[in-house]
Amino acid sequence: ASGNSGLTITSPTVSPLNNDGSKNWVIGVGSTDNRGVTMPYSNEGLGVDVLAPGENIIGYNHQNVLQYRSGTSIATAMVSGIVSSWRDYYGRLNPEEAMNLIRISSQNRIISMDRAMARRNYPNGALIRTNNSGVFIVRQGIKRPIIDPIVFLSYYYRWEDISVIDQVNFDLIPTGDALPLREGFLIADRDKVYVIEQGMKRPIASPQVFLGLGYQWSNIQFPSQDVLNNHPTGAVVG
């Protein structure tokens, strides 16, 4: 909760939003009314990531009696409930995925309850395309393009598992970054052999290192330039 003092936060050391230096991925929440207007008491500024309804929300007070309550704590409960529902629906979320879902569910940092609580018809891991598109995989409610068959096959996906869907439903699913090659996949260009680690292609220093790591020459694939360009070059594997 950003706090209810009507302040503009400018320091990264202010509690409760920024005092951990973002080490714990704190999501800072401010409050709006039911029209999306920021409440004048809601602290703003550094560390406030999203705004949510927090004005005249019915809930229990400390005496366990229902009453209408207002404040950034109420708005924070809204966002906590949304993130919990995403976890239950999409499966385990890492911080980047949770923040990405918050971004695509928000406009001008104000979270849309309709967008946030929309239920996609395609579960985690679904392979989809339209009659006019390439193949995408659905991950945490986001469709990620698979830009080359070598990427598709690196995950051992099967062509027969692809669902062809209509354009309207396809457009409803937000589009994310292109899917990288599978972790540990071996690729080569004209000069080097690489192993994929954390989305990067890491050059392998020498044939001795390659063999010492237990790799096999027959497992090397030669992807297109588009696939190579989609993977930034990481540190050399020594």
Disulfide bonds with the S-S distance in Angstrom:
none
